[in-house]
C-alpha cells in the first residue's frame, strides 16, 4: 500500500501458516485457508464506506464505550508504541493516538486496503500524524521482535485465517512485559440473554441490506460470531500462544468480552 505515512513491508511472508490441506471456518462454511482470506477481504471491501454506521446500529452505540474500556485496560502511556491490528477504519487508532501523544506512535495494520484507506483519510483529517499504516496479514507481521509496548485487536480476531498463528506473532512483536488486549464478540452467560441476542442478530442482514445494499456481509458477521471460541477457550488460546496473566472481562453479560494477556519478562 503506497500511501503517505505507510510503513514498508518486510521480507516476511504474508500468508497464513495454516497447512494448506486443512480447512478453516468462514462462518459455518469450511473452506481452504487462502479461500477464507479472499472471502473475508470481499466482505470488508463491500462494507468499508458504511462500516461504522452499521456498527452503531448493530451495537446501539455501545461499541464506542467498549473501545474506551479497552484503552483503560491497555495501560498505554504517553510515548509508547502501539500496534492496532485489524485496525480498519481507525477508531481504535484515534483513541490510542490520544494516549501516546506526539512522542508516541500507533501503527494501524490491516490486510484490507479499502478499510485502511477509510481509516487513513479519517485519521489524517483528525490530525493524528503519529499514526502509521501498514498492509499485512496478522499471521506474519512485518515487524521486528519486541517492537511494541501494546497490541490491540478490536472485533477482528474472529476474521483471521489462523488465530493461533496470529497470537504467536503478536507475542513475538511485543516487548517483554507488553500487553495484548482483544475486544471481541463472545458468548452470553445467561441462556435468556443468549436467546434474545440471537433474535437481535437475526435482524442484522436485513439492516445491512437497507443501509449498505448487501445482506451477505452481515449474515457472515452473525455466523462468524456464533462459531468464534467462547471466553474460556480464547483465554486458553492466549496461554497456548505463550501469554501470561491472562484474563477476560465480560461486557453486557458476555455479548462481548475484553481479553488481556502479557508477554513474559520485565519491560
C-alpha positions, 0 to 999 in steps of 0.5 A: 500500500503506497500511501503517505505515512505507510510503513514498508513491508518486510521480507516476511511472508504474508500468508497464513501458516495454516497447512494448506490441506486443512480447512478453516471456518468462514462462518459455518462454511469450511473452506481452504485457508487462502479461500477464507482470506479472499472471502473475508477481504470481499466482505470488508471491501463491500462494507468499508464506506458504511462500516461504522454506521452499521456498527452503531446500529448493530451495537446501539452505540455501545461499541464506542464505550467498549473501545474506551474500556479497552484503552483503560485496560491497555495501560498505554502511556504517553510515548509508547508504541502501539500496534492496532491490528485489524485496525480498519477504519481507525477508531481504535487508532484515534483513541490510542493516538490520544494516549501516546501523544506526539512522542508516541506512535500507533501503527494501524495494520490491516490486510484490507486496503479499502478499510485502511484507506477509510481509516487513513483519510479519517485519521489524517483529517483528525490530525493524528500524524503519529499514526502509521499504516501498514498492509499485512496479514496478522499471521506474519507481521512485518515487524521486528521482535519486541517492537511494541509496548501494546497490541490491540485487536478490536472485533477482528480476531474472529476474521483471521485465517489462523488465530493461533498463528496470529497470537504467536506473532503478536507475542513475538512483536511485543516487548517483554512485559507488553500487553495484548488486549482483544475486544471481541464478540463472545458468548452470553452467560445467561441462556435468556440473554443468549436467546434474545441476542440471537433474535437481535442478530437475526435482524442484522442482514436485513439492516445491512441490506437497507443501509449498505445494499448487501445482506451477505456481509452481515449474515457472515458477521452473525455466523462468524460470531456464533462459531468464534471460541467462547471466553474460556477457550480464547483465554486458553488460546492466549496461554497456548500462544505463550501469554501470561496473566491472562484474563477476560472481562465480560461486557453486557453479560458476555455479548462481548468480552475484553481479553488481556494477556502479557508477554513474559519478562520485565519491560 
